[in-house]
Amino acid sequence: MDRYEEQLLRRRVYGADHDHPGPRPDRCYAELVGGPLDGLLLDITGRPHEEVGTGVALATELGRFGAGGRAMYDPRPGDPTRFDWAGDTP
């Protein structure tokens, strides 16, 4: 296992069970960069490339709109392992 994989396995996964918040070795993840969910991992296992390429709106209470709001993240061009924060939406 290389250094990147070791760091990846210590992180928390967005939406994961609180009893088992870390990533699993049989899944694929993208790191959320910036915004209210910075540093969390997003499970993208099995998502078609077209779906992942459009970005995601993730429910969070930590964003600008509080409870019920969503943080928007878009895949980083040329790096499918990172999604950059694009703003918040109600």
N, C-alpha and C positions, 0 to 999 in steps of 0.2 A: 504494500500500500504506500503510495507517495504522500508527500506532505499536504498537498491540496485535498486529497481524499480524507486524510486524518482530520483536517480542520472542518471539512464538510460534515463528518460524522458527529462532531461536537455541537452542531447547531440545532436550533428549534425549527420545526416545520409548521407553516401557517395552517391552522385548522386541525392540527394533530391532537390526539387525546392527551390530556394533561399528565396522565400516568406514564405515557410513552411519547414524549415530545420530539425525540430525535429522529433523524432520517433512518431509513432502512436500506440495506445494501442492494436490495433487488428493485429499487425505484430510481427514477431520474428526477433531478431537482434543478431549479433555477434560483439564484439568489436575488432577493428583492433589494434594490439599491436606492437609498434616499427615502424621503417621506416617512409616514408614521409606522411603516412595517419594515424599515431598514434593517437588514441583517437576517431576516427570516428567510426560510427556504420555501419555495412553492413546488409542490409535487406536480410535475408535468408528464408523468408516465402515461403512455398510451394516448396522449392528445395528438391529433393530427397536426402536422406542421402548419397547415393553413389556419387552424384554430389558435395555436400558440402564437403565430405571427401577428395576430390582430391585437394582442394584449389582453389584459384582464382587469376587471373592476372587483376588488375584494372588500367584503364587509369588514368594517372596523369602527370602534368607538374612539379611536385615537386621532382621527383626522379632523379636518376643519369643521365638518358638519356633525360631529359627535355620533351618538347612537343612531343607527340607521344609515349612516354615511358610508361611502365607499372610497377606497384609495385606488387610483388607476395606475397601472404599471404596463409599460410597453417593452417588448424584447429589445435589447441593445443590438443595433446593426452589427453584424459580424461576430456576435458573441451570444449564442442562444442560452448560455448558462447564467446570464444576468438580465434582469428586467429592471429598467429605470423608472422611477416615479414620474408620472405625468400630471399629477394633480389630484384633487379630491372632488367628489360629486355627492349631492344629496341622495 
